């Protein structure tokens, strides 16, 4: 199992953290959905067409991920909150054992 920590924006619900454990091979978006995480709407269900699963990946984790592909980079232009250097779409991150303990922040504008 891979454990992931989703940290709510401080202005939404007092920066609560939701911790979810899912089997390796699931996407970060699927982990958020199974854990009932507010702020990861995933309106398109992971088909890379909505950008409503925008997350900010904390160090050292962001450096361990493969770089975003061209389609993901393009969709990051349409996020509700301005994209940051550590912005990723949760539907494009496949969880592996190496990502156990991953911490991501949720942008305020997705609540």
N, C-alpha and C positions, 0 to 999 in steps of 0.2 A: 504494500500500500504506500501511496505517496501522500504526504500531508502538506497542505497548502494553507496559508494564512491570508485572508482577504481583510484589509484594513479599510474601514469606512472613512470617508473624508471627515476631518474634525468638525465641520459645520453640519454634518448629517449624523444624527444619533450619537454624538459625543465620541467619535472615533472608535467605535466598537470594532472588535476583530472577530471574524467568523473563521473557525478552523474546520477544514474539511479533509477527509481521507478518502482517496479513491484508488482503484487499481491503476498501475502503470499502463500507459497506452491510451488513456482517456485524455481529452483535451482539457485545458484549463477552464474553458467555457462550460464543458460538461460537469466539471467539479463544482463550479459555481452554481449551476442549475440544480445539481443533486443536493447541494447544501443549502438551497434557498437563499443565496446571497443577494441582498438588495444591491442595485447598482450595476448588475450585469444582466441586462434585459435579453440579449441574444435574440433579437426579433427575427432574424433570418435563419435561426437554428444552426448556425455554423457554416453557411454557404458563402461567406465572405462578401455579403452585399449590403450590410447595414451599419457597421462600426459601433453597434450598441454594446459590445463586449470589451470596450477600451479599458485597459488597465495600465498602471505604471509599475513596472517591474523594478524592485529594489536591487541594489548591489548586495552581494556579489553575483546575484542570480542573473541579472541582465547580461553580463559578460559570458555566461555559460550557455546562453541560447544561440541557436543559429540566427543569422541576420534575417530580418523580414524580407520576404519576396516582393517583387514589383507590385503585385496586386494588393498585398497588405499595405505597403507604403502608400499606394494610391488611396486606399480606403481610410487611412489615418488622416487624410485631408478633410474628412467628413465627420470627424468625431465632435460630440457636443461640447467637450472641453478641448481647448487647444492642445494639440499633440506636443509632447516633450521628447527629448532624446531617448528616454527610457519607455516611451509609449509602445504598446503592442496590443494586438487584438487577441483576446483569450482563445478564440476559436482556432488560432494558428499555432498555439503552443501545445505540443504533445508532452504530457507528463511522463518523466522517466524516473527511475530510482535515484539518479544523480540530482534531480530537482526536489528531493524530499526536504521539506522545510521552507520551500519557496514562499516569499512574502511579496504581495502586490498591494498597491494602494488603488482605491477606486476614486475616479474623478467626481467632484461634487455634481456637475451638470448631468450626470446619468441617473440621479435619484428621482 
